[in-house]
Amino acid sequence: MAMKITEECTFCSACEPECPVSAISAGAEIYVVDASVCTECAGYSDSPSCVNVCPVNCITK
């Protein structure tokens, strides 16, 4: 399963550089996660790095 960024995203860009597999990119109005690339940070971190840095908690499974 991949992470998902909801409409509450403020387009702050905090999450993009935290992704170890570059699955996060800027969309038209919010950041988006490429589900075919996202690993939920398995093998990189104990929890998804993007969730840990999101100031508005808009990243979910």
C-alpha positions in Angstrom: 0.0 0.0 0.0 1.2 3.5 -0.7 0.9 6.8 1.2 -1.6 9.4 -0.1 -1.6 13.2 0.3 -5.1 14.6 0.9 -6.6 17.9 -0.2 -5.5 19.5 3.1 -2.0 19.8 1.7 -0.7 23.4 1.9 1.9 22.8 -0.9 4.7 23.5 1.7 7.2 21.0 0.1 8.4 19.6 3.4 7.6 16.0 2.3 9.2 15.9 -1.1 12.9 15.9 -0.1 12.2 13.4 2.8 11.1 10.6 0.4 14.0 8.1 0.0 12.6 6.7 -3.3 11.4 10.1 -4.8 7.8 9.0 -4.9 6.5 12.5 -4.0 6.2 15.3 -6.5 4.4 18.6 -7.0 1.0 18.3 -8.5 -1.2 21.1 -9.9 -2.4 22.2 -6.4 -1.0 19.7 -3.9 1.9 17.3 -3.7 1.1 13.8 -4.9 2.5 10.3 -4.2 3.3 7.9 -7.0 1.8 4.7 -5.6 3.8 2.5 -7.9 7.0 3.8 -6.3 6.1 4.5 -2.7 7.4 1.9 -0.2 6.0 3.6 2.9 9.8 3.9 3.8 10.1 0.1 4.3 13.8 -0.6 4.6 14.6 3.1 5.1 12.8 4.2 8.3 10.5 2.8 11.0 7.6 5.0 9.8 6.9 7.0 6.6 9.3 9.9 6.6 6.8 12.2 4.8 4.3 11.8 7.6 6.8 12.8 10.2 7.6 16.1 8.6 4.1 17.1 7.4 3.0 20.2 9.3 -0.7 19.7 8.6 -0.9 15.9 8.9 -2.4 15.4 5.5 -0.6 12.2 4.5 -2.4 9.0 5.1 -2.2 5.3 4.1 
